Amino acid sequence: MTIFGPTAVGKMTVGQELAKLTGFKLLYNHMVTDLVTEFFPFGTPGFHRLARTFTHELLDTAAEAGLDLILTHALVFGSPNARSLIDELAAPFIDRGGEVFYVELAAPLEDRLERNESQNRRRHKKLDWATPDRLRELETWGRWNSEGDFPYPDRHIVIDNTYVPAADAAMTIRERFAL
């Protein structure tokens, strides 16, 4: 299971609720990002090399062990490597005969700016970089939602969670994919 969406949309929080419902383990993207940025600034070659390596090794080892996993990840849709990244993240599970489902969360920037200050987000993530100006800048990087352009529509769901509590979104995901 991969949960995509823009910064502060609630990927980790929905993942936490889904983990409670399903017993799946949760690997939210800041678990790796926060570790690597202790040594290499975000976006540097060293950061990308380590973050990618750690994530791929975790996914490969989890798939090898038959671990049910929820991964959260931010993805700029429409970028030349978006499809290959989706496939890379799923490959360890697909190659071993597993299924991967894709959840996409969406909410307007103003709501995400408010969520950026939530206690749950602050408790679980290193966010000194996550200023309102930085979140606004990230919006200029590209399209953070697929807008109907997703390569696996039969295994994909979009949830506008602007007014949907995380527990309700998790229930929708569990029911949609019969988890």
C-alpha positions in Angstrom: 0.0 0.0 0.0 1.4 3.4 -1.0 -0.1 6.7 0.1 0.8 9.6 -2.0 0.0 13.3 -1.7 1.4 16.8 -1.2 3.2 18.0 2.0 1.0 18.0 5.1 -2.0 16.4 3.4 -2.2 13.7 6.1 -0.4 10.8 4.6 1.2 9.7 7.9 -2.0 10.3 9.9 -4.2 8.3 7.6 -1.4 5.6 7.5 -1.5 5.4 11.3 -5.2 4.9 11.3 -5.0 2.3 8.5 -2.3 0.5 10.4 -4.6 0.3 13.4 -7.4 -1.2 11.2 -5.2 -3.7 9.3 -2.2 -4.6 11.4 0.1 -3.4 8.5 3.3 -1.8 9.4 3.7 1.9 8.6 6.8 3.4 6.9 6.1 7.1 6.6 8.6 9.0 4.5 9.9 11.2 7.3 11.3 8.1 9.1 14.0 8.0 6.4 14.1 11.7 5.5 14.6 12.8 9.1 17.4 10.2 9.6 19.3 11.2 6.5 18.9 15.0 7.0 20.9 14.6 10.2 23.9 14.0 8.0 23.1 15.5 4.6 20.8 18.5 3.7 17.6 17.7 2.0 18.0 17.6 -1.8 21.7 17.2 -1.9 23.3 14.2 -3.8 24.2 12.5 -0.5 20.6 12.9 0.8 19.1 11.4 -2.4 21.6 8.5 -2.5 21.0 7.5 1.1 17.3 8.1 1.2 16.7 6.1 -1.9 19.0 3.3 -0.8 17.4 3.0 2.7 13.9 3.1 1.3 14.6 0.5 -1.3 16.4 -1.8 1.2 13.5 -1.5 3.7 10.9 -2.3 1.0 12.9 -5.2 -0.4 13.5 -6.7 3.1 9.8 -6.2 4.0 8.6 -7.9 0.8 11.1 -10.7 1.3 9.7 -11.2 4.8 6.1 -11.1 3.6 5.4 -8.0 5.7 2.3 -6.1 4.9 3.4 -2.5 4.6 2.0 1.0 4.2 4.4 3.4 2.7 3.9 7.2 2.4 5.6 9.1 -0.3 5.4 12.5 -2.0 5.5 12.4 -5.7 5.5 15.1 -8.4 3.1 13.8 -11.0 3.8 14.7 -14.6 7.5 14.6 -13.9 9.5 12.3 -16.3 10.3 9.8 -13.6 6.9 9.6 -11.8 5.9 6.3 -13.4 9.3 4.7 -12.8 9.2 5.8 -9.2 5.7 4.3 -8.7 7.0 1.0 -10.3 10.3 1.1 -8.3 8.4 1.4 -4.9 6.0 -1.5 -5.8 8.6 -3.8 -7.5 9.8 -5.7 -4.4 6.2 -6.7 -3.6 5.0 -7.3 -7.2 8.1 -9.3 -8.0 7.2 -11.7 -5.1 3.6 -12.1 -6.2 2.1 -9.5 -3.9 -0.4 -6.7 -4.7 0.2 -3.0 -4.2 -2.6 -0.5 -3.9 -2.3 3.2 -4.3 -4.0 5.9 -2.2 -3.8 9.5 -3.2 -4.8 12.2 -0.7 -5.8 15.7 -1.7 -6.5 18.9 0.2 -6.1 22.6 -0.6 -2.9 24.3 0.5 -4.6 26.5 3.1 -5.9 23.4 4.9 -2.4 21.8 4.7 -0.8 24.9 6.2 -3.1 24.4 9.2 -2.3 20.6 9.4 1.4 21.4 9.3 1.0 22.7 12.8 -0.8 19.6 14.2 0.4 18.0 17.3 0.6 14.6 15.7 2.7 15.9 12.8 5.0 17.8 15.2 5.3 14.7 17.5 6.5 12.4 14.7 8.5 14.5 12.3 11.4 16.9 12.3 9.8 20.0 10.8 12.2 22.9 11.2 12.2 23.3 7.5 8.3 23.2 7.1 7.6 26.9 7.2 4.5 28.3 5.5 6.8 29.9 2.9 8.6 26.6 2.2 5.3 24.7 1.8 4.1 27.4 -0.6 7.4 27.0 -2.5 6.9 23.3 -2.8 3.7 24.0 -4.7 5.8 25.4 -7.5 7.7 22.2 -8.0 4.9 20.6 -10.0 1.6 18.8 -9.6 1.4 16.8 -6.4 -1.8 15.0 -7.3 -2.4 12.8 -10.4 -5.6 14.6 -11.6 -6.8 11.4 -13.2 -3.3 10.6 -14.7 -2.5 7.4 -12.8 -1.0 4.3 -14.4 -2.9 1.7 -12.4 -6.5 3.0 -12.0 -7.9 -0.4 -10.9 -5.6 -0.3 -7.8 -5.9 3.4 -7.1 -8.2 5.6 -5.1 -8.3 9.4 -4.6 -9.6 10.8 -1.3 -10.1 14.5 -0.9 -9.6 14.5 2.9 -10.2 18.2 3.4 -13.2 17.4 5.6 -12.7 13.7 6.1 -11.2 12.6 9.4 -8.2 10.3 9.1 -10.0 7.3 10.7 -12.8 7.6 8.1 -10.3 7.8 5.2 -8.6 4.7 6.5 -12.0 2.9 6.7 -12.7 3.9 3.1 -9.3 2.5 2.0 -9.8 -0.7 3.9 -13.2 -1.2 2.4 -12.2 -0.2 -1.2 -9.3 -2.7 -1.3 -10.8 -5.4 1.0 -7.9 -5.2 3.4 
